[in-house]
Structures are given as C-alpha cells and as structure tokens.
Amino acid sequence: MSVRAIIRHTRTTPRKARLVADLIRGKNVNEAMNILAFARKRVARTFQKLLKSAIANAEENHKVVDVDDLVVKSVRVDKGVTWKRSMPRARGMATPILKRTSHIMIVLDEK
C-alpha cells in the first residue's frame, strides 16, 4: 500500500530541490523529518510540509495504524513551468530572466 502527496509549481529550481530529495530517499519517516528540520536549504521547509501531508493522507485515506512503519519509497522532482521575465540592460537592451518551478512528489510505503 503506497501513499503519495504532490505539490506543483513550487518556486524553486529542480536542481536545488533534487539535492534535498536525495537526503530523504529511502529513509524512515521520522528520520526524514529530522533531516529536513536541520537541512540548510530553503526548499527543505516545502519538503517538510509535503511529507506531513503524505503522512496525513496515509492516516486518513488508507487508515494506516502505525505511522512509524512508513518509509519514503521514492521522491521525484520534475521540472515545472518557467516564468520568463526580462531585466533592462545598457543601450536599451534586455536580458532574459528564467524563474524556474518544480513539481515534487513523495511516495510513502510500509516496511
């Protein structure tokens, strides 16, 4: 029985989010929460909220009795839409600014 939670259009680049995803992949839920609490990346807060959401989905939808038996089975970070902006430069030119977004999915499973 696997449980998942998804967040879309997170305002962080996929490359930076994958660094945090690699930290918690395959870990116990309690251990993953501790790692995210002390991670020095801004996106770790987003992962923490998403992990709490996945745990709540397991309790509510699938009636999981013991949350301590849940393990982070997989974490997937995909590229989202890119916001395109421009910055004025010298001599009337402009340079593009690409604000990247991510789609993050966490799948939990029992041991």
N, C-alpha and C positions, 0 to 999 in steps of 0.2 A: 504494500500500500504506500504509494508515494503522494506527497502533498507539495504543492507549488505556490509560489507567490511571484508576481511580476510587477515591476514598476517601469513605466515607459516615459520617454522624453526627459530623463534625468539630466540636469545641466552640468554634466561632467564628461570629459573625453573618455572613450572606451579604453584607451591605452592606460590611463591613470586608474580607471576602475578595475581593470584586469589585475593590477598589482595587488589590490586588496582582495579580489576574488581568489587569487592563488593562496592567500594566507588561510582561508577558512575552508577550502575544498577538502572534503573527506573527514572533517573534524566532528566531534560531538557538539551538540547544540550549545551546551553550557560553556564548553571550551571556546567555541566560535564567538559567543557573546563576550567573553573575557578578552579575546584577541581584538575584537572590534572596539571594545571600550578603551583600550590603550593604544590603538593604532594612531599614528600621527598623520593621517590623511583625512582630508575633508569629506571624502566620499564614504568613509567608514561609518559616519552617522546615518547615511542613507541605507547602507547595508544592514545596520543595526535595526532600523525601523522595518526593513523588508524581512529580516529574519524573525522579528517579533510577529509580523503579520502572518508569516508561514506557520509559526507555532500556533497562533490563534486559529488559523484555518484547520490545522490538524486536530485541535481540541474541539472545535465547533462542528466542522463538517464530517470528519471521519471518526469522531469520538475516541481519540487516542487516550488511553488511560494514563500512561506514564510518559511524560514529555522527555524525561532523562534518557530514554532509549532512542530518541531521534538523532539521526546523523545527517549532516549536509552531504547529500548524494552528489549533486552537481550544482555548479554556479556558472551561468552563461551570461556574458556581457556582449551585446551586439551593438552595432552602430545604428544610431537613430538619425533623424533629420538634422541637417546642418543649417543653422541660421547664417545668412550672408549679410554682412554689414560692410561699410567702407569707411576708411579714415582719410580725411583730406591731407594732402601732402604738398610739397613745394611745386610751384609753377602750375597750379590749377589741376594737378593730377590727384588720383586717389588710389589707395592700395586696399585690396580686399582683406576683410577680417572674417574668419570662419569660426563660428561658435558651435562647437560640436556637442551632440547629445548622445545619450546611451539608453538602451533597453536592457534591464537587468532581470534575470530570472533565477530564483533559488528553488531547488527541489530537495525536499527532505524525505528520508525513508527510515523505517525502523531497522534496528540492528538485526 
